[in-house]
């Protein structure tokens, strides 16, 4: 487990949302260099279920096949 000096506020909100009865896909978006990857890694460490982490910053958007492959 990695120790982070700071936990992003979105981490608690995301984990709370993931624990709700209605199961939804959670996507973290935002501008560059604001801590999206760090927040995603913090969520993955705390979540006790399966986790899939995928980057969507390629020059061309992924098609349905790429999303299904994830």
Residue, then its C-alpha position, 0 to 999 in steps of 0.5 A: x500500500x502506498x502512503x499519499x501525503x494528501x487524499x483528494x476529496x473526490x476519493x471519499x465521494x467516489x467510494x461512497x458512490x461505488x458502495x450504493x445499491x445502484x451500480x454505476x460506472x465511475x469516470x474521473x475527468x478534468x484538466x491536466x495535472x490536477x490529480x486524476x490518476x492519483x485519485x484513481x489510485x487512492x480509490x483503487x487501494x481503498x475499494x474492496x472490489x474489482x478495479x479496472x483502470x484505463x487511460x482514455x487520453x489517446x489522440x483518437x477516441x476509443x471505439x466501442x471495441x476498445x471499451x469492451x476490451x477493457 
